[in-house]
Amino acid sequence: KTDAGLYTCDIGTDVAKSKVSVQEKPTEVTKQLEDKTSPAGQDISLSCELSKADVNIRWYKDGKAIRKSQKYDLQQEGTLATLIIRDSTVKDS
């Protein structure tokens, strides 16, 4: 994006100009979530990797938004987004 701007080629007697626009690539998931099986009572960690760092991540379970709580820990470090399900139960399936 920082390369966007007006570029000029000046030969003294004539000038050529070009306006350059740079569009950012959309963020993509570069490493998908993996299915997990765990005994009840264990913490479960789900992670995905993104093509860009510091992207706004939202986690969902069965279409309902997950918020950080005693049950769920949401972490994001660089391009890695992690959801930790604490003290898993059958209801977490």
GITA-V728079 format. One record per residue. N is the residue number from 1. RES is the residue in three letters. PHI is phi in radians with two decimals (NA if undefined). OMEGA is omega as a letter, one per 40 degrees, with the letter a starting at -180 (999 if undefined). Layout:
n->[N,N]
res->[RES,RES]
phi->[PHI,PHI]
omega->[OMEGA,OMEGA]
This chain:
n->[1,2,3,4,5,6,7,8,9,10,11,12,13,14,15,16,17,18,19,20,21,22,23,24,25,26,27,28,29,30,31,32,33,34,35,36,37,38,39,40,41,42,43,44,45,46,47,48,49,50,51,52,53,54,55,56,57,58,59,60,61,62,63,64,65,66,67,68,69,70,71,72,73,74,75,76,77,78,79,80,81,82,83,84,85,86,87,88,89,90,91,92,93]
res->[LYS,THR,ASP,ALA,GLY,LEU,TYR,THR,CYS,ASP,ILE,GLY,THR,ASP,VAL,ALA,LYS,SER,LYS,VAL,SER,VAL,GLN,GLU,LYS,PRO,THR,GLU,VAL,THR,LYS,GLN,LEU,GLU,ASP,LYS,THR,SER,PRO,ALA,GLY,GLN,ASP,ILE,SER,LEU,SER,CYS,GLU,LEU,SER,LYS,ALA,ASP,VAL,ASN,ILE,ARG,TRP,TYR,LYS,ASP,GLY,LYS,ALA,ILE,ARG,LYS,SER,GLN,LYS,TYR,ASP,LEU,GLN,GLN,GLU,GLY,THR,LEU,ALA,THR,LEU,ILE,ILE,ARG,ASP,SER,THR,VAL,LYS,ASP,SER]
phi->[NA,-1.23,-1.47,-1.18,2.69,-1.74,-1.83,-2.32,-1.99,-1.96,-1.91,1.63,-1.72,-2.67,-2.34,-1.99,-2.22,-2.51,-1.66,-1.95,-2.03,-2.12,-1.70,-1.22,-1.23,-1.18,-1.20,-2.22,-1.45,-1.66,-2.38,-1.27,-1.16,-1.94,-1.11,-2.28,-2.23,-2.57,-1.20,-0.98,1.64,-1.57,-1.36,-2.09,-2.02,-2.02,-2.36,-2.35,-1.98,-2.00,-1.37,-2.37,-1.52,0.99,-1.69,-1.23,-1.84,-2.21,-1.84,-2.37,-2.22,0.91,1.47,-1.80,-1.09,-1.81,-2.03,-1.05,-2.81,-1.14,-1.40,-2.11,-2.01,-1.90,-2.19,-2.55,-2.34,1.08,-1.66,-1.78,-1.96,-2.29,-2.00,-1.96,-1.71,-1.48,0.82,-1.00,-2.27,-1.02,-1.12,-1.41,-1.16]
omega->[a,i,i,i,i,i,a,i,a,i,i,a,a,a,i,a,i,i,a,i,i,i,i,i,i,i,i,i,a,i,a,i,i,i,a,i,a,i,i,i,i,i,i,a,i,a,i,a,a,a,i,i,i,i,i,a,i,i,i,i,a,i,a,a,i,i,i,a,i,a,a,i,i,a,i,i,a,a,a,i,a,i,i,i,a,i,a,i,i,i,i,i,999]
